Amino acid sequence: MTGLRWPVRLVLLGLALVVVLALGARGVLAPPDLVVIVVVGVALSAGSSSGALVGLLGGWLLDLAPPVAAPLGLTALGYAAAGWVAGLARRRSGHPWWWPVPVVALALVVTRIAPVLVDLGSARPVAWAALAWQVLATATLGLVLVGLVERLEAALVTRRWA
C-alpha cells in the first residue's frame, strides 16, 4: 500500500489552483499564490526532493491552466526550484511560528524570477507594485496555511496513512 500522502498533495494542489484561478477570474490583479504555499508546506515537512516534485506538478498545472502567458514549462521549473529551496529551509527539530513567512516569500520570488527576466528581455513592462503585493499577501497567508499543510502531512504519517 502506497498510502494517501501523494493523493492528498494532489488534491491540495488542485484546490489551490482552483482558488487562484477563481480569484483571477473575479478580477483580482495579483491574487496570493496558494500553490506556492502548498509547495512550501510539503517541502518544510518532507524535504527538498518532495518539495521539488510537488512544485513541478503544481507548476505544470499552472502552465496548463488558462490564461497561458509564459512559455510552457517555465512555470513548472520555477516552482520545482522553489520547492527545492524551501526544502533546504527544513529544520529537523521544528521551526518557530514565523519561519514560514520568509520561506514563502523567498519561494515566491524564486518562482517569479524567470517570468520577470523574460519580460525585461522582451521590453515588456513589469508590474513591480503588483508583484510586491503578491509577495506580501502570499507570505501573510503562508503564516497560517503552511502550518495546516504541515499538520496534515504529520497526521498522515502518524496514522500510518502515508
trRosetta pair geometry for C-beta under 8 A, 3 or more apart (Angstrom, degrees):
i j d omega theta_ij theta_ji phi_ij phi_ji
2 6 7.3 -29 139 23 118 120
3 6 7.5 100 89 10 87 82
3 156 7.1 95 175 170 115 111
3 160 8.0 -116 -112 161 110 50
3 161 5.6 120 -154 152 86 46
3 162 4.5 37 -179 161 149 19
4 7 5.4 -65 -157 51 63 109
4 8 5.4 62 146 -26 89 107
4 156 5.9 -133 77 -140 97 120
4 161 4.6 -15 26 155 113 106
4 162 6.8 -71 55 -91 66 41
5 8 6.1 -64 -151 37 24 108
5 9 6.4 24 154 -19 63 108
5 153 7.1 55 -137 -135 99 77
5 156 5.3 137 -87 136 78 150
5 157 7.8 44 -86 -64 121 74
5 161 7.4 147 -47 114 70 75
5 162 4.1 53 -54 -142 118 81
6 9 5.4 -50 -144 35 36 114
6 10 6.4 36 158 -18 66 103
7 10 5.7 -54 -148 37 33 111
7 11 6.4 35 154 -20 66 104
8 11 5.6 -52 -148 36 34 112
8 12 6.4 36 152 -19 65 104
8 152 6.7 -162 159 154 137 120
8 156 6.5 -144 23 -77 158 147
9 12 5.7 -54 -149 36 32 112
9 13 6.4 33 152 -18 65 104
9 38 7.4 129 -158 171 72 113
9 42 6.0 57 -125 -97 119 139
9 54 5.6 -97 179 -113 130 118
9 57 8.0 83 131 71 110 149
10 13 5.6 -51 -147 36 34 112
10 14 6.3 36 153 -20 65 106
10 57 7.1 -79 -105 153 81 147
11 14 5.6 -54 -148 37 31 113
11 15 6.3 32 154 -18 65 105
12 15 5.8 -53 -146 37 31 110
12 16 6.3 31 155 -18 64 107
12 38 4.8 158 135 -132 112 129
12 149 6.7 95 -159 -118 156 105
12 152 7.8 146 -73 93 138 158
13 16 5.7 -56 -147 38 30 111
13 17 6.2 31 155 -20 65 107
13 35 6.4 49 -144 -131 76 87
13 38 5.6 -178 -83 114 62 159
13 54 6.9 -160 -68 -169 126 89
13 57 6.2 -39 -130 114 174 107
13 58 4.9 -133 -139 -92 119 88
13 61 6.1 144 153 8 114 159
14 17 5.7 -55 -146 36 30 111
14 18 6.4 30 156 -19 65 105
14 61 7.3 -136 -92 -141 57 154
15 18 5.8 -54 -147 35 31 111
15 19 6.4 28 156 -16 65 106
15 34 7.9 -85 111 131 75 138
16 19 5.9 -57 -149 37 30 109
16 20 6.3 28 155 -17 66 108
16 34 3.7 -156 -151 115 95 105
16 35 4.7 147 125 -75 130 55
16 37 6.9 -171 -125 57 136 97
16 38 5.0 -117 -30 -21 155 131
16 58 7.4 -12 80 -135 132 118
17 20 5.8 -56 -145 39 31 109
17 21 6.1 27 158 -15 66 109
17 34 7.8 -135 -47 77 30 105
17 35 6.1 50 -72 -75 72 113
17 58 7.4 -167 -62 -148 107 78
17 61 5.1 -85 -88 139 153 129
17 62 6.7 -145 -119 -74 106 70
17 65 6.2 -167 -174 -63 116 154
18 21 5.9 -58 -145 41 28 108
18 22 6.1 30 156 -21 65 109
19 22 5.7 -54 -144 37 30 112
19 23 6.4 30 156 -18 64 105
19 34 5.5 25 76 19 124 158
20 23 5.9 -54 -149 36 30 110
20 24 6.4 29 153 -17 63 108
20 31 5.6 159 -143 101 67 135
20 32 7.8 -114 -103 85 88 54
20 33 6.6 34 -110 -129 134 47
20 34 5.5 -149 -53 29 101 99
20 35 6.5 -39 -22 -20 151 97
20 62 7.9 -23 94 -107 149 103
21 24 5.6 -55 -147 39 33 113
21 25 6.2 33 154 -20 66 106
21 65 5.9 -112 -83 178 127 135
21 66 7.9 76 -138 67 119 68
22 25 5.6 -53 -145 37 32 111
22 26 6.4 30 154 -19 64 107
23 26 5.7 -57 -148 37 32 110
23 28 4.4 -37 168 39 90 138
23 31 3.7 107 113 -109 138 146
23 32 7.8 8 89 35 176 66
24 28 6.3 -81 -85 61 33 85
24 31 5.8 -98 -57 -1 71 133
28 31 4.5 78 108 -70 129 90
29 127 7.8 -120 159 163 119 159
29 130 5.5 -94 130 -125 112 126
30 127 7.5 -155 -68 117 121 131
30 130 4.0 172 -55 -173 133 88
30 131 7.1 -140 -130 -68 140 26
30 133 5.0 108 84 84 144 110
30 134 4.1 -110 172 -61 112 100
30 137 7.4 140 118 26 97 138
31 134 7.4 37 75 -119 26 97
31 137 7.8 -116 179 108 33 147
32 37 7.8 30 150 -30 108 126
32 134 6.6 163 -104 -153 41 66
32 137 4.2 -122 -80 125 99 106
32 138 4.4 156 -154 -82 85 65
32 140 7.9 -97 -109 57 137 87
32 141 5.0 76 177 9 159 146
33 36 4.3 49 115 7 114 114
33 37 7.1 159 105 -15 65 84
33 108 5.8 147 47 -118 137 109
33 111 7.3 -179 164 76 167 153
33 134 6.5 56 -21 177 97 108
33 138 4.9 0 38 -106 80 139
34 37 5.1 -47 -154 32 47 118
34 38 6.6 49 149 -19 71 97
34 138 7.8 -145 -64 -128 39 91
34 141 7.3 -65 -96 123 77 146
34 145 7.3 -77 -139 151 86 167
35 38 5.8 -51 -153 34 36 110
35 39 6.4 36 149 -19 66 106
35 58 4.4 149 -174 -177 113 126
35 59 7.9 140 148 -64 140 47
35 61 7.4 -170 -120 73 138 118
35 62 6.2 -100 -1 -53 174 123
35 79 6.9 -42 133 -125 118 137
36 39 5.5 -54 -146 38 34 113
36 40 6.1 32 156 -18 68 106
36 58 8.0 165 -66 132 38 151
36 79 7.3 -129 -92 -125 71 92
36 82 6.3 -61 -132 146 94 152
36 104 6.3 107 130 -156 110 81
36 107 5.3 152 -169 116 108 114
36 108 5.1 50 -171 -81 171 80
36 111 6.2 -115 -91 -6 119 151
36 138 6.0 28 68 -175 130 137
36 142 7.7 -53 109 -83 96 123
37 40 5.9 -53 -143 39 29 108
37 41 6.3 33 155 -21 62 107
37 104 6.2 13 -99 -127 68 125
37 138 6.7 -148 -53 -168 99 88
37 141 6.3 -65 -83 111 148 103
37 142 4.9 -152 -114 -99 97 82
37 145 4.8 21 171 99 139 128
37 146 5.9 -122 -164 -67 82 77
37 149 7.1 162 144 -19 82 142
38 41 5.7 -54 -147 36 30 114
38 42 6.4 25 157 -14 64 106
38 54 6.9 -130 128 160 93 127
38 58 6.6 160 78 -90 118 144
38 149 6.0 170 -128 -109 53 148
39 42 6.1 -59 -151 39 28 106
39 43 6.1 24 154 -18 65 112
39 51 6.0 85 176 -162 77 79
39 54 5.3 174 -118 108 69 105
39 55 4.5 71 -141 -83 133 80
39 58 5.6 -106 -63 24 111 154
39 79 6.0 -143 -86 -173 161 95
39 82 6.0 60 120 105 145 108
39 83 4.6 -99 -177 -85 110 93
39 86 6.6 124 127 33 87 153
39 107 6.7 177 94 177 115 143
40 43 5.5 -57 -140 41 31 111
40 44 6.0 29 161 -18 67 108
40 51 7.4 39 -109 -139 27 118
40 82 7.6 -62 -66 150 84 101
40 83 7.7 -136 -73 -110 43 58
40 86 4.4 -130 -121 -149 71 153
40 100 6.5 112 136 -150 131 92
40 103 5.6 135 -156 126 125 107
40 104 5.1 -93 -13 -91 174 73
40 107 5.2 -147 -76 4 111 165
40 142 6.4 9 71 -144 148 125
40 146 5.5 -47 104 -114 108 119
40 149 7.9 110 83 66 67 149
41 44 6.1 -56 -143 37 25 106
41 45 6.5 5 162 -2 61 113
41 100 7.9 15 -83 -126 69 129
41 145 7.1 -88 -60 131 133 76
41 146 4.5 -165 -82 -144 86 62
41 147 7.9 -98 -119 -7 106 14
41 148 7.4 -39 -126 72 147 61
41 149 2.7 36 165 88 156 140
41 150 5.4 -129 -160 -44 85 69
41 153 7.2 169 149 -16 93 126
42 45 6.2 -72 -148 47 27 98
42 46 5.5 -26 175 26 70 118
42 50 5.6 -124 155 132 103 105
42 51 5.5 161 99 -96 89 64
42 54 4.6 54 76 14 158 166
42 83 7.3 -14 80 -141 106 109
42 149 6.5 -75 -46 158 60 126
42 153 6.7 146 -116 -76 59 141
43 46 6.8 -72 -115 56 19 78
43 47 6.9 -73 -159 102 55 14
43 48 6.6 39 -151 -102 97 35
43 50 6.7 180 -98 87 50 82
43 51 2.5 48 -95 -98 98 136
43 52 7.7 87 -102 -30 110 52
43 54 7.3 -137 -50 50 80 123
43 55 7.6 25 -57 -39 122 111
43 83 5.0 -173 -71 -161 127 67
43 84 7.6 -126 -130 -63 133 10
43 86 3.7 90 91 101 150 106
43 87 3.9 -106 -165 -64 98 73
43 89 7.7 58 126 48 112 90
43 90 6.7 -134 146 -56 69 109
43 107 7.9 162 39 -99 151 141
44 51 7.7 84 -19 -83 44 129
44 86 6.3 -69 -49 159 78 99
44 87 7.4 -139 -64 -104 34 45
44 89 6.7 -37 -100 91 88 93
44 90 5.3 166 -143 -99 45 81
44 95 7.2 -70 -166 9 122 142
44 99 7.9 132 -137 120 140 117
44 100 7.0 -61 -48 -97 165 89
44 103 6.7 76 -73 137 120 164
44 146 6.6 51 27 179 147 115
44 150 6.0 -49 93 -88 110 118
45 90 7.6 -151 -34 -125 11 117
45 149 7.2 -148 -5 122 134 84
45 150 4.5 169 -65 -129 121 76
45 153 4.1 111 126 83 156 152
45 154 6.6 -118 -147 -48 129 80
46 50 3.7 -33 114 60 126 156
46 51 6.8 167 73 -42 92 75
46 87 7.6 -51 86 -119 64 108
46 153 6.4 -118 -45 -166 100 146
47 50 5.5 87 63 21 75 100
47 51 6.7 -138 105 -6 36 99
47 87 4.9 54 165 -161 38 116
47 90 5.8 -79 -100 12 50 166
48 51 5.6 -62 -143 41 28 113
48 52 6.0 27 161 -21 67 106
48 83 7.3 120 -161 134 51 73
48 84 5.0 44 -166 -146 97 59
48 86 7.9 156 -109 74 63 56
48 87 2.9 168 -83 103 49 138
48 88 5.8 46 -84 -52 118 64
48 90 7.4 -126 -42 4 70 124
49 52 5.8 -51 -145 35 29 109
49 53 6.4 26 156 -16 62 107
49 84 8.0 37 -80 -108 31 79
49 87 7.1 156 4 -171 37 170
50 53 5.7 -56 -146 39 32 110
50 54 6.2 28 157 -14 67 107
50 83 7.7 -122 105 172 46 120
50 87 7.1 142 55 -101 72 133
51 54 5.9 -56 -142 41 28 106
51 55 6.0 32 155 -21 63 110
51 82 7.9 -116 158 110 106 59
51 83 3.3 179 147 179 77 85
51 84 6.2 172 94 -65 107 28
51 86 5.2 -155 -166 74 150 101
51 87 3.8 -162 23 -51 139 109
52 55 5.5 -55 -145 39 29 116
52 56 6.3 34 154 -23 64 103
52 80 4.7 46 -166 -168 77 77
52 81 7.6 41 -123 -72 92 19
52 83 4.4 174 -78 94 32 113
52 84 4.2 37 -78 -63 109 86
52 87 6.9 -63 -27 -1 82 141
53 56 5.6 -48 -147 32 31 113
53 57 6.6 29 154 -14 63 104
53 80 7.6 43 -72 -126 20 92
53 83 7.2 -128 30 127 38 156
54 57 5.7 -54 -148 39 34 110
54 58 6.1 33 153 -16 66 109
54 83 5.7 162 64 -122 82 146
55 58 5.7 -55 -141 42 30 110
55 59 6.0 32 158 -20 65 108
55 76 7.9 124 135 -167 71 52
55 79 3.8 -172 -178 143 85 78
55 80 4.4 160 100 -89 111 32
55 81 7.3 -136 136 34 151 35
55 82 5.4 173 -133 65 141 85
55 83 3.0 -143 -22 -20 128 124
55 84 7.3 -92 31 -16 151 68
56 59 5.7 -55 -145 37 27 112
56 60 6.5 29 155 -20 62 104
56 76 5.3 45 -153 -177 60 94
56 77 7.8 27 -112 -86 80 33
56 79 6.5 174 -70 91 26 98
56 80 4.1 38 -68 -81 83 109
56 83 7.4 -84 -17 26 68 145
57 60 5.8 -52 -149 34 31 111
57 61 6.6 33 152 -19 63 103
58 61 5.6 -51 -150 34 34 113
58 62 6.5 30 152 -14 65 105
58 79 5.1 -136 82 169 100 153
59 62 5.6 -55 -147 41 34 109
59 63 6.1 41 151 -26 66 104
59 75 4.5 179 -162 125 89 76
59 76 3.2 150 111 -107 118 41
59 77 6.8 -169 152 10 163 30
59 78 6.3 153 -117 58 135 74
59 79 3.4 -170 -57 30 108 127
59 80 6.3 -73 8 -26 144 78
59 111 7.8 -157 -96 -134 108 109
60 63 5.4 -49 -144 33 33 116
60 64 6.4 20 160 -10 65 108
60 75 7.9 170 -64 90 23 98
60 76 4.7 43 -59 -97 65 124
61 64 6.2 -66 -149 43 27 102
61 65 6.2 31 154 -29 65 110
62 65 5.6 -51 -138 29 33 114
62 75 4.9 -115 94 146 114 147
62 76 7.7 177 55 -65 93 64
62 79 7.3 130 26 -38 132 145
63 68 6.9 43 -180 -127 51 102
63 70 7.3 -83 -117 74 78 102
63 72 5.5 93 -178 -143 122 63
63 73 6.4 57 -123 -52 157 28
63 74 7.5 140 -104 45 112 62
63 75 4.8 -176 -68 51 85 118
63 76 5.6 -36 -27 -35 135 98
64 68 7.5 -16 -134 -86 18 116
65 68 7.6 150 80 -71 40 76
68 72 7.3 0 -168 -79 130 82
70 74 4.6 -116 153 67 120 128
70 75 5.5 125 70 -42 143 96
70 114 7.8 75 -156 112 135 105
70 115 5.4 -75 -98 -100 126 105
70 118 7.0 123 -134 51 88 162
71 74 4.7 86 68 -23 84 123
71 118 7.4 -164 -1 -120 105 154
73 76 5.3 -57 -150 39 46 116
73 77 6.2 45 155 -20 75 103
74 77 6.0 -56 -151 36 30 108
74 78 6.5 29 152 -18 63 108
74 114 5.4 -160 -176 128 104 138
74 115 6.9 119 135 -68 130 77
74 118 7.4 9 -160 -40 160 147
75 78 5.6 -57 -149 38 33 113
75 79 6.3 27 157 -14 68 108
75 111 7.4 33 -151 -167 67 98
75 115 7.8 28 -83 -53 77 116
76 79 6.0 -58 -145 40 29 106
76 80 6.3 31 155 -20 64 107
77 80 5.6 -52 -144 36 32 113
77 81 6.4 33 155 -18 64 104
77 114 7.2 63 86 -28 109 165
78 81 5.8 -55 -150 36 30 110
78 82 6.4 31 151 -19 64 106
78 110 6.5 161 -170 132 79 72
78 111 4.2 99 146 -139 114 56
78 112 7.4 108 -172 -33 144 23
78 113 7.0 176 -128 44 111 81
78 114 5.2 -128 -76 22 117 123
78 115 7.5 -25 -59 -17 161 91
79 82 5.3 -49 -144 36 36 115
79 83 6.4 40 154 -20 65 102
79 111 5.6 35 -77 -111 60 114
80 83 5.7 -52 -149 35 32 112
80 84 6.5 33 151 -19 63 105
81 84 5.6 -54 -149 35 33 113
81 85 6.3 31 154 -17 67 106
81 110 5.3 -143 112 164 105 121
81 111 7.6 169 67 -80 96 56
82 85 5.8 -54 -144 39 31 109
82 86 6.1 30 157 -17 65 108
82 107 3.9 87 -169 -163 105 82
82 108 7.3 68 -133 -60 140 24
82 110 4.3 161 -87 83 80 122
82 111 4.9 -16 -46 -52 141 92
83 86 5.8 -54 -141 39 29 110
83 87 6.3 33 156 -23 62 106
83 107 7.5 67 -62 -141 35 120
84 87 5.7 -56 -151 33 29 113
84 88 6.9 34 149 -24 61 100
85 88 5.7 -50 -158 26 36 114
85 89 7.3 32 147 -17 62 102
85 106 6.4 -126 135 130 131 112
85 107 6.2 177 79 -96 111 72
85 110 5.5 171 21 -59 152 164
86 89 5.7 -55 -160 31 41 112
86 90 7.8 68 141 -45 61 82
86 103 5.4 90 -132 176 85 107
86 104 7.9 44 -111 -82 124 42
86 106 7.6 159 -81 85 74 102
86 107 4.8 10 -60 -80 114 127
87 90 5.6 -15 -167 -18 49 117
89 99 7.5 165 157 174 116 105
89 103 4.7 -169 95 -110 163 118
89 106 7.9 130 -48 61 145 141
91 94 6.3 -32 97 79 109 18
91 95 4.7 127 35 -71 128 89
91 99 7.6 -80 5 -153 127 162
95 99 3.7 -58 153 25 126 168
95 100 7.7 125 101 -41 137 68
96 99 5.1 128 60 -34 69 100
97 143 7.8 45 157 -165 81 89
97 147 7.8 -1 -143 -78 72 137
98 101 5.5 -38 -178 15 71 120
98 102 7.9 48 143 -5 85 92
98 143 7.3 -19 -127 -126 50 102
99 102 7.2 -64 -163 39 40 93
99 103 6.3 28 153 -11 72 119
100 103 5.4 -71 -143 49 38 111
100 104 5.5 37 163 -23 78 109
100 142 4.8 -153 145 145 111 99
100 143 5.9 164 78 -103 112 37
100 146 3.8 171 -137 59 149 153
100 147 6.8 -115 -19 -42 150 76
101 104 6.2 -55 -143 36 22 106
101 105 6.4 20 158 -16 60 110
101 139 4.9 65 -158 177 70 100
101 140 7.4 32 -122 -83 101 36
101 142 6.2 149 -98 85 44 110
101 143 5.4 15 -70 -78 94 91
102 105 5.5 -55 -143 40 35 113
102 106 6.1 34 159 -18 68 106
102 139 7.6 39 -74 -144 23 125
103 106 5.9 -55 -146 39 28 108
103 107 6.2 29 154 -19 63 109
103 142 7.6 -151 76 154 83 143
103 146 7.7 109 78 -133 119 165
104 107 5.6 -55 -144 38 30 112
104 108 6.3 30 157 -19 65 106
104 138 5.9 -155 154 133 115 91
104 139 4.8 160 89 -111 112 61
104 142 3.4 -73 -55 -107 167 177
104 146 6.5 -129 -61 -53 120 136
105 108 5.9 -56 -148 36 28 109
105 109 6.5 29 153 -18 63 106
105 135 5.4 64 -140 -177 83 99
105 138 7.4 144 -90 87 54 98
105 139 4.2 12 -63 -86 92 131
105 142 7.9 -144 -36 38 63 150
106 109 5.7 -54 -148 36 33 111
106 110 6.4 37 152 -22 65 103
107 110 5.6 -51 -150 33 33 114
107 111 6.7 30 152 -17 64 103
108 111 5.7 -53 -150 35 35 110
108 112 6.4 21 155 -11 66 112
108 134 7.0 -166 176 126 138 95
108 135 5.3 169 99 -114 137 74
108 138 5.2 118 -76 88 152 150
108 139 7.2 -107 11 -54 138 84
109 112 5.9 -67 -145 44 31 104
109 113 6.7 54 154 -50 65 90
109 135 6.6 36 -62 -112 83 128
110 113 6.0 -31 -151 -5 32 116
111 114 8.0 -63 178 27 35 96
112 115 5.9 -64 -155 48 54 105
112 116 5.7 52 152 -23 83 110
112 131 6.3 131 -178 -146 156 115
113 116 6.1 -67 -152 39 25 108
113 117 6.3 22 157 -17 65 110
114 117 5.7 -56 -145 38 31 111
114 118 6.3 33 156 -21 65 104
115 118 5.5 -51 -145 35 35 113
115 119 6.3 35 155 -18 66 104
116 119 5.6 -53 -148 38 33 111
116 120 6.2 31 154 -16 66 107
116 126 5.6 51 -141 -128 86 136
116 131 7.4 46 -84 -109 122 157
117 120 5.7 -53 -141 40 32 110
117 121 6.0 33 157 -19 65 109
118 121 5.8 -57 -145 39 27 111
118 122 6.3 6 162 -2 64 113
119 122 6.3 -69 -142 48 26 96
119 124 4.3 -88 -156 72 80 106
119 125 7.4 -44 172 86 118 20
119 126 5.1 123 110 -80 140 89
120 123 7.7 33 -176 -76 31 29
120 124 7.8 -80 -56 53 22 70
120 126 6.5 -10 -63 -41 82 128
126 131 7.1 -10 165 -20 96 139
127 130 3.9 8 135 29 121 119
127 131 6.1 142 96 -22 73 87
128 131 5.6 -57 -146 38 32 113
128 132 6.3 32 155 -19 67 105
129 132 5.8 -52 -147 36 31 110
129 133 6.4 31 153 -18 64 106
130 133 5.6 -53 -146 37 32 112
130 134 6.3 34 153 -22 65 106
131 134 5.7 -53 -147 35 30 112
131 135 6.6 32 154 -18 63 103
132 135 5.8 -53 -150 35 32 110
132 136 6.4 29 154 -16 65 108
133 136 5.7 -58 -147 40 31 110
133 137 6.0 25 158 -15 68 110
134 137 5.9 -55 -138 41 28 107
134 138 5.9 25 163 -16 64 112
135 138 6.1 -59 -141 41 24 107
135 139 6.1 21 161 -17 62 112
136 139 6.1 -59 -144 38 24 107
136 140 6.3 23 158 -18 62 110
137 140 5.8 -57 -147 36 29 110
137 141 6.4 23 157 -12 65 107
138 141 5.9 -57 -146 42 31 107
138 142 6.1 39 151 -28 64 108
139 142 5.3 -51 -146 32 31 120
139 143 7.2 51 151 -36 58 88
140 143 5.9 -34 -167 4 36 116
141 144 6.5 -67 -168 43 45 96
141 145 5.5 11 154 2 83 123
142 145 5.9 -68 -118 54 32 94
142 146 4.8 34 -174 -27 76 114
143 146 7.2 -9 -95 25 5 104
143 147 7.7 -3 153 -9 40 111
144 147 6.3 -71 -169 35 31 110
144 148 6.8 25 148 -18 68 108
145 148 5.4 -51 -151 33 42 114
145 149 6.5 42 153 -18 71 101
146 149 5.7 -53 -150 36 35 110
146 150 6.3 35 151 -18 66 106
147 150 5.6 -54 -145 38 32 112
147 151 6.2 32 156 -19 65 106
148 151 5.8 -54 -146 37 30 110
148 152 6.4 34 154 -20 64 105
149 152 5.7 -53 -150 35 31 113
149 153 6.5 32 152 -18 64 104
150 153 5.7 -54 -150 37 33 111
150 154 6.3 31 153 -17 66 107
151 154 5.5 -54 -144 40 33 111
151 155 6.2 37 154 -23 66 104
152 155 5.7 -51 -145 34 30 112
152 156 6.6 32 154 -20 62 102
153 156 5.9 -55 -153 33 31 111
153 157 6.6 26 152 -14 64 106
153 162 7.5 59 -167 -98 64 136
154 157 5.7 -56 -149 39 35 109
154 158 6.0 36 153 -22 69 108
155 158 5.6 -52 -140 37 32 113
155 159 6.2 17 164 -6 66 110
156 159 6.4 -64 -143 46 24 99
156 161 4.7 -92 -155 74 73 98
156 162 4.2 98 132 -63 101 95
157 160 7.4 23 -180 -81 33 35
157 161 8.0 -87 -58 50 18 65
157 162 4.6 -16 -85 7 59 145
